[in-house]
Amino acid sequence: MSSAPLQIVILAAGQGKRMRSSLPKVLQPLGGQPLIRHVLVTAQALLEDAVSAARPVLVYGHGGDQLKAALADADCRWSHQTSQRGTGDAVAAALPHIEPAGRVLVLCGDVPLLRVETLRTLLQAPQDALAILTAMLDDPTGYGRILRDAQGAVQAIVEQRDATAEQLALHEVNTGTLLIPAGRLAGWLGRLTADNAQGERYLTDIVAMAVADGVSVVGVPAADEIEIMGINDRAQLARCEREFQCRQAQRLLQEGVTLRDPERLDVRGDVSVGRDVEIDVNVILEGRVALGDGVRVGAHCILRDSIVEAGARIEPFSLVDGARVGPGAVVGPYARLRPGTQLAADVHVGNFVEVKNSRLAAGAKANHLSYLGDADIGERVNIGAGTITCNYDGANKHRTTIGDDAFIGSNSSLVAPVSIGAGATIGAGSVISRQAPAGGLTLTRAPQKSIPGWQRPRKKTGQ
């Protein structure tokens, strides 16, 4: 890396009309995070190993309140571009935050897939040069073209609307990422005019100024076309999403995860994995997800902000949200774990069971058709099918406590606040609203009655 101080300016003022959205373009989601968040993460990675690096400057315009709310935790400085008069005007808005020493790296807030490694290559350019990240595109439509002289030296950048037919035939383009000597930036920006087809002050016009001033201009090619793609519409967003997901799948494969089909996995957050993890098709991982050694995740599951410990299984069509699944536990199929759920070792939560803000101790089982909310459930407890904890009285939530080795019969309703003693048995079909003593049978059940000769009503003739 260069020893020159590095300053980063991120351009994020565009509206993105082609998105047809109330969200500013840079807040459109990619991999579960706004586009601009990906750019900020890349910028931070560069600054961590740079000399005398200051926090990046984010230039905003449209949707400023939305942007600041979405990035309330971002470690950056804000600069408002009050009028949308082009990229030169946008960088000029950042000048009050720019020191004249070192270099300024300009990044685009709608280019989320640019790799840190690519930018590190750009930073290898001579410290006193103006460096441009370029790309060779089969279809360069929409990009400014790189103009070189007969010896191959960069002379200027011409935007598409201002290019001649001969210039439009060129395939080397400007990606929008420039590395500029900080001491020259203010002077070049002050010389920009809006004498062009769009009536804007183009940042790219500083390239011709640098050549005229005897400053070396270096074109550094990007190796990957997709990583330099700017997102302007939904089709480009979808293409970048698929590339992002491909990168996530490749990372997991390299970390030893078995993916039944790498093209049918969506990662929308930060995923950590142990050894011998297996993930079936159409799984979505959101937020912070940790999968321990030997975890198996079945098809069509969603895991969000959860920890799944070693040897646990998440069976197909289950939703695990804000939960901790203990070692060897089995969840699903068709189970739902809501925030605050903690399952200890070897717990079974089966089909069509919903658990919310509850703790199930080791060996507890709820295998079918139950709702367990705001409950503390002891070891080896068996929850029969159709059991519910009635935790909400219409105004407040209340807890249910079930002691170790209790047996809750099918179709029981436990009306909280209520306590079931250790080893207690609750008869099927009971409504329990008072403490059930340990070791005994508690039930509430109306006497069974049969009426001989009873017949069902019949329709009257003619009706």
Protein Blocks (a to p, Z undefined) as FASTA:
>chain_A
ZZbdcdddddfkbgolmnopabdfklpceehiafklmmmmmmmmmmmmcghiacdddddf
ehklmmmmmmmmpccdddddfbagbjklmmmmmmmmpcfehjdddddfklmkbcfklmmm
mmmpcfkbccddddddfblghiacddddfkopafbdcdfklpcfklmmpcbdcehiacdd
fklmmmmmmmpccbdfkopacfklmmmmmmmnopacdddddfblklmpccfbfklmmmmm
mmmmmmmmmmmmmnopacfblklcccdbdddddehiacdehiacehjadddehiacdehi
acehiaddehiacdehiacehiacdehiaedehiacdehiacdehiacdehiacehiacd
ehiacfbhpacehiacdehiacdehiacdfbgojaccdddddehiacdehiacddddddd
ehiacdehiacfbdcdehiacdddddddddehiacddddehZZ
